[in-house]
Amino acid sequence: MGTEANIVVLPQDTSILRIETLTLPDPGPTQVVVKEYASGICHSQLHQMHRPRKNPVVLGHEATGVVIKIGSNVTHVEEGDTVLITWVPRNAEAAAALPVTAAIEVSDGLAISENVFTWADHTLCDEQYVVKVDPTIKKDVTCIIGCAVMTGAGAVINTANVQAGQSVVIFGVGGVGLSAVVGAKIVGAYPIIAVDLDQSKLDFAKAFGATHGINASEVDPVAAVHELTAHEGQHNIFKQTVSGADFAFDCIGVRQTMEQIIPACRSGHFGANQGGTAVLVGVPTTPVELNAIDVLLNEKQFIGSIGGSCAPDRDFPRFLEWEDNGELNLDAMITARYTLEQINEATDALQSGQIQGRAILEFS
């Protein structure tokens, strides 16, 4: 017997979302059915909504819920387990087969997902995308660990491996950027510089650990970063004082910010120290042109970070510990809550920049 579910569907020919009530099939051998408590609302879904597609799509990729059915080969979780859902396989290296990507029959065809869908009160997904957690965790705000926290904090602690005392600049301080700020604070980075066009978001970021804020609508953010990070007595190949961040993170992914993170990085110290590292975290939505001379002569690096280079089984317990001990204030990071029926209102608010931190969907 299947499971009734209310699911947000993105039609093929419009960005206006609809809700369908349908019956999820019983789980396949490696699948589970999860009753959800809450799901994050991510900018990645806006990208999906506004690009061409050949079929309807089901959306969402971070949630907290409880397992209500398991497939015959599932050993990682049992019915009744509290889980976090994510779009990154929890242990892909050890998986005997590729995880099953969820696809659901809706009224106008087969709706596909990007690994999982969580804009639904119940979902069907491969066990590789669920991580068993302590049942006493908060059931609402923890839903953003499966993408926002993982992507932002993971970029800092995993991809870049930032160390205490190293300087960090973060372009874009929404949910992912704020999580990067938290990760930088926890490892002891200094300074932690937030860059955004919205002054209220910069002020908000300081509550999470940013030591400086740069309003890119008022000043040249690259020049401002260099003013804050001069290394007196160190010189680059051009005999200029070395300045710039050790690590620059782009948590947006537009051309302007992608082209700013390399020049915002520290120049190399001509044989003594390698230059800084630019880390692309946000999903790119535009082409980019990089200054290859700057990269070469100042020995800088430009790298990508997909999902914060996270292994969910390893990293999610760490993030939950941060939340439990107060280092990661998810209650403060969640600044808007919506019901499933308000999904179009929620995505409109996200699109127009009204969400200061992270928005979530809550299910009754």
N, C-alpha and C positions, 0 to 999 in steps of 0.2 A: 504494500500500500504506500502510495506516495505521500508527500508532505505539502500542504497548502502554503503558498508563499505570496507575499506582496512585493513585487520587484519593479524597480525603476528601469524603464526601457528607453534607449535613445533610438528613435526611428532612423531609417536610412536617409530620408529626404528632408529632415528638419532638425533643428537643435532644441526644439521644445520637447521636454521630457514628459513621459506618461507613466502611469503606474498600472501594472497588470497583476491581477490575481490569477495564479495558475498553480498547477500541481507539479512539484519537483519529483523526478523519478527517484526510486530507491537508489542508494549509492552503489556504484560499481565496486569491484574488488579493492581498489586503493582509495576510494572516496569516502567522505564523511558529509553528513548533513548537520549544519550548525544553526541553532536559533541565536540570532544576534541581539546584543544589548545596545550597541552603538557602533557607528562607522564614521571614519573621517571623511572630510570633503576636501579633495586635493586639486591643485591647479592642473595636474596631469589630465584630469577628467575634462577640464575646459578645452585642452588641446584636442582630445578625442571628439568633443562635441562640435568643434569648428573646422575639422578637416573632412575631406570627402570620404565616403565609405560605401561599400557595396552590399551591405546588409545591416540590419539592426544590431545594436550593441547593448550589452549589459555592463554596468559601470561600478566603480569602487574597488579599492584594493587594500583597505586596512580596517580592522574591526576587532571587537571583543565579543565573545559569545560562549555558548555551551553546546557541546556535542550531543545530538539526540539520536543519531543513527551512524553506524560504521559499516564499511564494506568487509567482505570475508577475509581479505588479506591485511587489513589494518591492524597494526600492533602498537603503533606509537601512542594512540589515545583510545579511551573507552567512552561509552555513553555516560554522560554526566560530567565529563571533564570540562573545566573552564579553559578556553583557548584564546590566543591572539591569532588573527588571520593576517597574512601578509602576501605580497605578490612575488616574494623571493623564496625559492625552495629552501627549506630549513636545513637540508643536508644533501645537496645535489650530488656531491662527490660519492656519497655512499649509496645513493639510490640505484636499485637494480635496473630500473627503467625510467624513462622520462616521465615527469609528472603529467597528469591528465589535465588539459585545459578545459575549463567549464564552458559548455555551450547549451543553450536552453531554447526549446521551441516556444516562440511567442506568436501573437496573432498574425504578424506579417512576415514570418519566416524564422530561420534559425538565427538566434542572437548569439554572437560570440563575445568573449571576454578577453582581457589581457591577463591570462592565468586564472584570475578569480573575479568574482563580483560581490560587492558588499553593500551596495545601495539596495538592500532588501532585508525584510525581517527574518528570512531564512535563506540560507545559501547552501549550494552543493559544491564541494571542492576536493581536490586531491589532498591526501594527508600530508604531503610535502609542504603545503601552504598553511598548516596550523601548528602552533607551538603550545604545548600544554603548560599551564601556569597555575600558581597558587589560587585556589578558589576564593580566597579572601581579598584579592586585589579589587581596586575600584573598577566597577563594571562599565563606566562611561568614558572617563578621560583617557584611560589606557588604550582606547581604540586607535589613537594616533601613533602608537609605538610602531605599528606595522608598516608605516611609510615615513611620516614626517620626522619622527625622532630618529628612526633608523637611518634615514638618508642624510639628515643634517649632522647629527652627532657622530654617526659612523664615518662620514667624510673626514672629520677631524681626527678621531681616535684610530681609525683603521687605514683609510686611504692615505692620509697625509702623515699620520703618526706624529702629531704635534707634541712637542715636549715642553716642559715647564720653562718659562722665560722667553719662549719664542713668540714673535709678534704675528698677529692674525688680523686680517680684514675680511669682512663678510659683506658682500653686496646682496642686498635684499633680505629683510628680516621679517618675513612672514613665518609660518609654522616651521618650515625647513630651516630657514636662517636662524630663527630663535633657538632651535635645537642645536645648530652649529655653535651658537654663542654659549649655550650651556656646556657642550662638550669641551670647548676651549677653556672655559672657566674651571671645569673639573680637573683638567690636566695641568692647570697653572700657567696658561699662556698670558703674555702681557707685552704690549697692550692688546686689547680686544676691541677692534674698531668696527662699528656698524655703519653701513652706508645705505641710504634709502632716500627716496624722494619725499617721503611723508615724515614730518617732524614728530608726529604723535607716535609713529612706529619706532623712531629712534629713541624717544623717551621711554617707550615700553621696553625696548631691548636692554636698556640699562638695568631694569629690574631683574633681568636674567643673567647679567654678568658683563655686558658691554661696558668698557671703560671710557670709550669715546664714541661720539656720533657725528657723522658727516652728512649734511643735507645736500645731496647731489643736485637739487633744484636751485641751490644758491651759490655753490662753489664748485670748482673743478675737483672732483673727488680724488683723482690720482695725485694731483699736486698736494692736496690736503693730507693724504696718507704719507707722502714723503716728508712733509713738514713734521709729522708726528714720530717719524722713525729714523731720524738721522743717526749715523754711527760715526761720531767724531773720531778722527785719527785713522779711519779706514778709507781707502780710495779705490775706485774702479779703474778700468783700463784707460779712461779718459782723464784720470787724475782728479775726478770729482768725488766729493764725500759720499760714501755709500749710504743709501737710504732706501726705504721701501719695506714692505712686510715680508716676513719669512714665508708666509702662506697667504694667498688671496683666494677666497672662495666665491664663486658666482652661483648664487642660489636662485637665479632668475632664468638665464638662458637666452636672453635677447642679444642682438648683435652688439649694442653699445656696451653692455656689461661684460660680455665675453672678450671684447677688445680692450677693456679697461684693466682686467685682472693681471695680464702680463706686465704692462708698464707700472702697475701698483706694487709689483714684487721688488724685493731687494736686489740690487745689482751685485754681481760677484766681486770678490776682493782679489782679482787678478792673480790667481794661482794659490791663494790662501783659503778662500771660502767660495763654494759654489753659490750661484744666485738663488733667488727664491723660487717658490713653486706656486703656479696658478692651478687651481682645482675647479673643474667644471662640474657642478652639482645639479643645477637646474636643467630641465630638458630643453635642448636647443630648438628654437622655433624659426631661426633665420640663418643665413650663411654668415661666415665670419672671416675676417682678414687679419692675420697676425703679423706683427713686425718681426720678421725673421732675423734682422740684424740685431735687434735688442735681445732676442733669445740666444743668438750665437755669442755675441761679444760679452754679454753679461751672464752667460751660462745659466739661463733660467730654464724652467721646465713648465710644460703645459700638459696636465694629465686629466683624465676623467674619473668620476666616481659614480658608479651606478649602484643605487640602493645603499650608499655608504659602505660599500665593500663588506657588507654584513653577512654573517652566518647566523640566522635567527636563533637557532638552538643555543649558540654561544653568547650572543649579544643581548637578547631580550631579557634574560634574567638580570643582567647588569643594569639595563635601563630601568627595570622595575625596582631594583635596589636603589637607584638614584631617586626615583619617585618616592619610595618609602622613607628614605632618610631626609627628604626635603631638598636635595640638590637639584632635582628636576621638578619644577612646580607645574604639573599638568593642569591643575585646577585654574591657575592663572593664565596658562597658555590658551586654553579653550575660551574664546571670547564670544562665541555665537553658537546657539543650539537650535536645531530645527526638527520638525517631524517629517516623516516620509512624504506626507502630502504637501509639504512646503519646499520640495526639492527645487522647483524652478525659481522660487524666491531666493533660496540659498545660493544657487549657482549665479544668479544675477548679482547678488551682493558680492560674491567672490570676484566676479568679472569686473565690477565697478570699483574694486578696491576698498569696500566697506568693512572687510574682515581684518581686524587688527592682528590677531594671532592665528588661531586655527578654528574652523567651524566643524561641527559634528552633527550627524543625524542620530536621534535617539528613538528607539523602538519600544513600544509598550509591551 
